Amino acid sequence: MLVPPIWNLLADAGIPTGLINVPVSYPPPERASFAISDFITPSTAPRFTHPPTLFDELRPLLGEYVIDPPPLESPGGTEAHHMLEGVEHLTLQQARYAEHLMKTREWGFCMVVFQATDWLQHRMWDALSGEYQIYPETPEILALRERAEKLLSALDAWIGRLLAASPPHTDVFIVSDHGFGPLRQRVKINQWLARHGLLALSRHRRLRGLLGRLDFLRLRHRINRILPRPRGGGKSAPPIWRRIDWRRTRAYAATRSDMGVHVNLRGREPQGIVSPDEYEEVRDAVLSAMKELRHPETGEPILTSAFRREDLFEGPGLEKAPDLIFILDGGACNHELRLDGPLFESTTSGTWTGTHRLDGVLIAHGPRIQRAQRLDQVDIIDVAPAVLQLFGLPVPDHTEGRIPDGLLTPEAASAAAWRQPHPPDDDDRGAGVPPESEYTEDETRGVEERLRDLGYL
Ligand SMILES: [Zn+2]
């Protein structure tokens, strides 16, 4: 992590924290009062919790806790009930562990993440929204929908129980990191870039395949030394990397989930060819290509919005963001990395029917939250500054969010007088921030594979 997460800032100020299933909280912070790692934890990780004995202590009382998400299946398949059972079990255990820890351990700040809403909406948007465009309204699908709705109701009830487990006068935020809507199709974005001459496919691929089968002269080893190495090189690199000729590729899409296109920039990319002088020219060319992309059914332009990365992001992680980010068909069209076949693939049974939207949920309640306010201009990044303010702590310079007007009561919003001095940056920045090497190569590969299974990469 490039800047200290909020739980470290709170720990610096002596506030006991509890974290359950919070993404990128691995390794579990040792200064937390209690912590259970999230689904991005390497499956080979030696310990998932803080204190390390937490599971041993609680398992006899609360039952097994599984960090891995259940296998991903689409509703309509025979495995759908199995998938739902897995999500139910995981959600129930996250809630039970959270309630128990919140009741029995010391905490001033506690953050619990439930993923069930995300899983269910990706796989069951079609039925949950009542659209029934992909899955007909059969008794089987209705039974699945009913089961999913029961889980969502149970989750609501559990949120009530967690509130009841909190001390009186606790301020509460309920936050989603995105909204949801239908997924109508996927576009093979790299195929589109290839059509516009921005990406080139490798001519060596067939030769490699042939050599794999007919290696009677043990040529493969020697030829592999001559042919360009696949980008990234490691086993976990997506298979399509091997099909791209990086020496003739100026722009490419790297994941299904970042909705972006990366420039193959010299000095930054492993086999970058675009000079810094040509960078803007390539971005303009990609943007023009995207403006020409047409909806496969309506024939209308499918590009809803386009952003240069600096329009959206800032700070030390900027270099890792895609160079351009697109919203297609209002969010209903996602990227697909595969190259073959038609340019667009419509959503069918067996694929996700829902995907993310920009607008999520933010509900705040408590003695220091203004009552009966509806705030229109609030962003998820505004939550951390508001929480720090509630603890009387200064908001660090690197924080991009701001405390929304009208969120906190006037007394809480102006409580600067009881702020404590923030520890000097030098001590603070490094404190508890895991060094890059926290993940071994194997762990990184394991996490990447899991993220790929989840559809992120
Ligand atoms: Zn999701």
Residues whose N, C-alpha, C, O or C-beta is under 5 A from the ligand:
A	BS01	ZN	D118
